[in-house]
Amino acid sequence: MSAGLIAHGLLLAASLVLVFGGAATAFAGANALKRIGGVIASLTGALVGLAALGAGSSVLIAAVAIAFAYCAVGVSLLVRLQESYGGIETPAIDCVDLVDEPAEPRA
Amino acid sequence: MMAALEFLRLQAPIVTLALLFGGAALALVIPHGRVSWTIGIVSALAALIASTQLSWAFIVSGDAMAAYGFLALDGAGAFAAPLVAVLAFLALLAEAPTLADRPERAQPYAIALHLAGAGAWIGALLARDLIGVVVCASAGWLAIAGLTALPAQRGAINGALRMTMAGGAGAAFMLLGAGMIGYATGSGDVSGATNALIGAPMTATLGFVFILAPLMLMAGAAPLHAWTGPAYGRSDAVLGLSIASVGAVAVIARLSAVAATAPAVAEGVSIALVCVGVASVLIGSVQAVGAVNVRRLVAYASAAQVGCILLAVALESPAGLAAALVQLVAFGAGAFALLAGMLASKDSTLAALDGMGRRAPIAGVAITIGALSFMGAPLTLGFLGRWRLIEAGVGAGWWWATGAAVITSLAAVFYGGRLIERLYFRRVTETSVFDADPWRFARVPVLAAAVLVIACGLSPGWLLDLAARAAALALGIGA
């Protein structure tokens, strides 16, 4: 097996690790910042994967644009979370939301 | 003049997108909420007319409108584009009374995000390249997430964060999936899987699954629907969320139809759709039965309905895809009727429905008909979709698909019946605070339209014919 093929395989494996690891962090991170970091890692993994699969430059630019858009929206939501809840710890935010949501009154 | 109109008719797909994105840009730069709303309504109505024209010309008249640079038409996309446009127009119409509840600065943003979200989802339905589908779906998802975050309640921000995180991780999978399909087929076109010899079928199948799974998440299919509870339950922009759900399901139908025409990947894609479809029916039905917040109930019930649509798509036959398209219309109209009806109340708990049938009769009728359609009651569009699924399932030897349809209907009888009982058989309580804004009358055509669409179940011939033609075109059979 040539060195090129090995490098190609390693790149794909690294991209899959990044995509799956990033996605796991995005869904289960302990705070909003870590979750955004997970999304960025996941999208970076996709970018590496696309490059390894020989995608064209327009596709790579589109992937970078998508990553930038998610990063921008994520960070703006992070700021609003900090302003509204006074913190970005997701379990604490979920607890506050549970308290905020009124229980169903009995008719 | 006639020449200009003819030119616009021939360019209907581009005109549809230009109207929605142009309207969004215009609404954004005008700092007055009501003026932005008027611009938004005009743009959405014009886009609705243009998309209906393209759908009619492609599906019924058989005009050769297959390619427009970065856009390409197929049966499923042409069928669903006007549906998304209708929902966007009605959602904007229903936005009128809630506009005043938003901060003045946020009002133009709400209008612009509605239009941009609908435009992006229609773009995903009409995009020629897989990467175009991914970009448009991401843009549509981010627009609707932004809309979700606009309300003053802080819980909505948490819902929007979940949407953004889920969508971001999903976008990574979709990008990788598009790259894999391009690598395996040697073509970046959506139709590439059909035309090209697939050199690496496993890679192509995995690529399709990587693209379809995030779309299922965006459609709110269980068990990928962790975002739906916070987003539906705490945001005012629930009608925008229904646009995203319908758009995502329609894109799934489009891509699955493409996969169905490539034998190397068809089976793998079908298995993935069946697994999520069955899980979605079971989990969504159980959660909807236990829900105490009507908006959450609609989110969970939608998961069950989406599960049925996925099962119909998984059949990968003309009858199955036609059943999926009919169910898509029923799902969009039913969810819209339920959510728009609930906007008549300031509260979204079940207790808020008490006596609504008498205090807000049109909203009561909309909720009732939406619930009946979700149940699959005869003479509603929901019945038609469910019946078509059973017919297609039995025809393909998938008897168990009948069971999934029956489970969905039985669960819907329970939770839908509970809604109807509260509407008409309970007294008004302290929590039943109804909207007194004079702009609430802007919702009347919204509710009437939802009721009318569901009432298509009374005379369904044209819809069934349209769905059958669209399915045949999507599968490359020809109407």
Interface residues (C-beta under 8 A of the other chain):
Chain A: S15 L16 V19 G22 A23 A26 F27 A32 R35 I36 G38 V39 I40 S42 L43 G45 A46 L47 G49 L50 L53 G54 A55 G56 S58 V59 A62 A63 A65 I66 A69 Y70 V73 G74 L77 L78 R80 L81 S84 Y85 I93 D94 V96 D97 D100 E101 P102 A103 E104 P105 R106 A107
Chain B: I131 V134 V135 S138 A139 L142 A145 G146 A149 Q153 R154 G155 I157 N158 A160 L161 T164 M165 A166 G167 G168 A169 A171 A172 F173 L175 L176 A178 G179 M180 G182 Y183 G188 A226 P230 G233 R234 V292 N293 T349 L350 A351 D354 R422 R426 R427 T429 E430 T431
